[in-house]
């Protein structure tokens, strides 16, 4: 577990630079989840560290393989300065602990809801999990372990999340693109859904 997390942190540092802050959260019955903060170019990035310590297991599987299975960490990017986004640390840790707590497999196209604003004044209570491989490259591990994927999180308003449930992640992303939505704006208005 520790070796995987050391490799994950090294990959985050090589892609995003040195973290300027870190916080740790532990929920009853789970391993510790850290959230690292990276600042640069007017953007604040928050990355989880700890979710990839164990492979995620489908809740329908009768046996949880301790070695094989998808592994991931979460990365959230927001513009700096216009909101108190540092309060997202606990919600991010909650999301990162969901594979251990709820037995879910976090994958691109999933919605994840925290049931409250991601930070004070945020119009978002949930996120859309996007494809990995852009900002931070996947981290290959020794066989038979699956690589660690660094999954970007895209904040969604409640209306966007409801629309996504009906029409799908791809259609919501197309709508964001069509309307030039700044997904890094921590106070952005919802995209037009009509």
C-alpha positions in Angstrom: 0.0 0.0 0.0 2.7 2.5 1.0 4.8 1.8 -2.1 1.9 2.4 -4.4 1.1 5.7 -2.6 4.7 6.8 -2.8 4.7 6.2 -6.6 1.3 8.1 -6.9 2.6 11.1 -5.0 5.8 11.1 -7.1 3.6 11.1 -10.3 1.5 14.0 -8.9 4.6 16.0 -8.1 6.1 15.4 -11.5 2.9 16.6 -13.3 1.8 19.4 -11.0 4.9 20.5 -9.1 5.3 20.7 -5.3 2.1 20.7 -3.2 1.9 23.9 -1.1 -0.5 22.3 1.4 -1.9 18.9 2.4 -4.7 17.7 4.7 -5.6 14.2 5.9 -9.1 12.8 6.7 -9.9 9.4 8.2 -13.4 8.0 8.3 -14.3 5.3 10.7 -13.3 1.9 9.2 -11.3 3.4 6.2 -7.7 4.1 5.4 -6.5 7.7 5.6 -7.2 9.9 2.6 -5.0 12.9 2.0 -5.7 15.8 -0.3 -2.8 17.7 -1.8 -3.1 21.3 -3.0 -1.1 22.6 -6.0 -1.2 26.2 -7.1 0.1 27.5 -10.4 -0.9 29.7 -13.3 -4.0 31.1 -11.5 -5.4 27.6 -11.0 -5.7 25.6 -7.8 -5.6 21.8 -8.2 -6.6 19.4 -5.5 -5.5 15.8 -5.8 -6.5 12.9 -3.5 -3.8 10.5 -2.2 -4.9 7.2 -0.7 -7.8 6.1 -2.8 -5.5 4.0 -5.0 -4.0 2.1 -2.1 -6.4 -0.7 -2.8 -8.1 -1.8 -6.0 -11.8 -0.9 -6.3 -14.2 -3.8 -6.3 -17.5 -4.2 -7.9 -20.1 -4.7 -5.1 -21.6 -7.6 -7.0 -18.3 -9.5 -6.9 -18.4 -12.3 -4.3 -14.6 -12.0 -3.7 -12.6 -8.8 -3.4 -9.2 -9.3 -5.1 -6.6 -7.6 -3.0 -4.3 -7.0 -6.0 -6.2 -6.8 -9.2 -8.8 -4.2 -10.0 -9.1 -0.6 -11.1 -7.2 2.0 -9.0 -7.7 5.8 -9.2 -7.1 9.2 -7.6 -9.3 12.3 -8.1 -8.1 15.7 -9.3 -10.2 18.9 -9.1 -9.0 22.1 -10.9 -10.5 25.5 -10.1 -9.6 29.1 -10.8 -7.9 30.7 -7.8 -9.1 33.7 -5.8 -12.9 34.0 -6.3 -14.1 31.5 -3.8 -13.0 29.7 -0.6 -12.3 26.4 -2.5 -10.0 25.1 0.2 -13.2 23.9 2.0 -13.4 21.2 -0.7 -10.9 19.1 1.1 -13.4 17.2 3.2 -15.9 16.6 0.3 -13.0 15.3 -1.9 -11.9 13.0 0.9 -15.5 11.7 1.2 -15.6 11.0 -2.6 -12.2 9.3 -2.5 -13.3 7.1 0.3 -16.5 6.0 -1.4 -14.9 2.8 -2.9 -14.0 1.6 0.6 -17.2 2.8 2.3 -19.8 2.1 -0.4 -18.1 -0.5 -2.5 -18.4 1.6 -5.7 -16.1 1.6 -8.7 -15.3 5.2 -9.7 -15.0 5.5 -13.4 -15.4 8.1 -16.2 -19.0 9.1 -16.7 -19.9 8.5 -13.1 -21.7 11.2 -11.1 -20.6 11.6 -7.5 -22.8 13.7 -5.1 -21.8 15.0 -1.6 -25.2 16.3 -0.8 -24.0 19.8 0.1 -22.0 22.6 -1.6 -18.5 21.5 -2.5 -17.2 24.7 -0.8 -19.0 27.7 0.8 -21.2 29.5 -1.8 -20.6 26.9 -4.4 -23.5 26.2 -6.8 -22.2 22.6 -7.1 -23.1 19.6 -4.9 -21.8 16.9 -7.3 -19.1 16.2 -9.8 -18.9 14.4 -13.1 -15.9 12.0 -13.4 -14.0 12.7 -16.6 -11.5 10.6 -18.6 -7.9 10.3 -17.3 -4.7 10.8 -19.1 -4.8 14.5 -19.8 -3.3 16.5 -16.9 -1.7 13.6 -15.0 -0.7 10.5 -17.0 -1.9 7.1 -15.8 0.7 5.4 -13.5 1.6 1.8 -14.5 2.2 -0.6 -11.7 3.9 -4.0 -11.6 1.8 -6.9 -12.9 -0.8 -8.0 -12.0 -1.8 -4.6 -10.6 -3.9 -2.3 -12.7 -2.5 1.2 -13.4 -3.6 4.1 -11.3 -5.8 6.5 -13.2 -5.9 10.2 -12.2 -9.6 11.1 -12.8 -10.5 14.8 -13.3 -13.6 15.9 -11.5 -16.0 18.4 -13.2 -18.3 20.2 -10.8 -22.0 20.0 -11.6 -25.0 22.0 -10.4 -28.0 20.0 -9.2 -29.9 20.7 -12.5 -26.9 19.6 -14.6 -26.6 16.4 -12.5 -30.3 15.7 -13.1 -30.0 16.4 -16.8 -27.0 14.2 -17.0 -28.9 11.3 -15.4 -31.5 11.5 -18.2 -29.2 12.3 -21.2 -25.8 10.9 -20.2 -22.4 12.3 -19.4 -21.4 12.7 -23.1 -24.4 14.9 -23.9 -23.7 17.1 -20.8 -20.1 17.5 -21.8 -21.2 18.4 -25.4 -23.5 21.0 -24.0 -20.7 22.5 -21.8 -18.5 22.7 -24.9 -21.2 24.2 -27.1 -21.8 27.0 -24.6 -18.1 27.6 -23.8 -18.6 26.8 -20.2 -15.6 27.6 -18.0 -15.6 24.4 -15.8 -12.8 25.8 -13.7 -14.9 28.8 -12.6 -15.8 28.1 -8.9 -18.9 30.3 -9.1 -20.0 29.7 -12.7 -23.7 29.7 -13.5 -25.4 26.5 -14.8 -25.2 25.8 -18.5 -28.4 26.3 -20.5 -30.2 22.9 -20.6 -33.0 23.9 -23.1 
